[in-house]
Amino acid sequence: MSRGSPQNNSATFLALLGLTAVALGLLALCALVLPQFVGILSVGFGFFFFVVFHYLLWGRWLSNRSAGQDDEDE
C-alpha cells in the first residue's frame, strides 16, 4: 500500500497544527483564570517528558538487546 499522497499528509499536518493551536489557547485561558493551573500544568508536562524520555532510553536499549539475543539464538 502507498503511504498516502502529499496532499493528504499536508492536510493532516494542518489539522494537527490547528488542533494544537486551539489546545494551547485553551490552556492559556485556563492559566489566566486559575493562576495555580500553571504549576499543575508544569508538573504534568514534566511527568510526561520524563515518561517519554524513559521510554525512548530504555525501549531503545531493550530492543537493541533483544535483537542481539535473537541473532545469538539463530
Number of C-alpha atoms within 10 A of each C-alpha: 3 4 7 8 8 9 9 11 12 11 11 12 12 12 12 12 12 12 12 12 12 12 12 12 12 12 15 14 11 14 16 12 10 10 10 11 15 15 11 12 13 11 12 12 12 12 12 12 12 12 12 12 12 12 12 12 11 11 13 12 12 12 11 12 11 12 11 11 11 10 8 8 6 5
